Amino acid sequence: MDPSPTPPRPPLPPFTAETALKKVRAAEAAWNTRDPEKVAAAYTADSVWRNRSEFLQGRDEIVAFLTRKWEKELEYVLRKDLWAFTDDRIGVRFQYEWHDADGQWWRSYGNELWEFDALGYMRRREASINDVAIEESERRFDGPRAEGDDTAPPLR
């Protein structure tokens, strides 16, 4: 018997509209911490990712990727929006803003496809992302979502 069984990570599949949205908001909150270990804890130990042109497998690779990401993407702030769901899958559209070391601000637009195991851990994540240079005055997000704010980011 495994001495340290993996605890469930609610909400669990099968998802409803309410639980899928909770899963999306929990992911958004975790990513806004910019803590690679905290974010990676939501994924299965052997989780498979495609992020832009990078392919990752497992939490160690996820942590290394996120560490690199947030060393480059400074003052990162994210908004996720539930797009669709099935029993164990969720589709998300998102936008995040950040600036590089030279002070150039960016808005990154993307879509993610997520697949979960029965305990609520993400076992697969596929992300397509495009970056658009913006002026600092064009920023929409200055921090994590306020409690009760359920607005979706605009299309552009």
Disulfide bonds with the S-S distance in Angstrom:
none
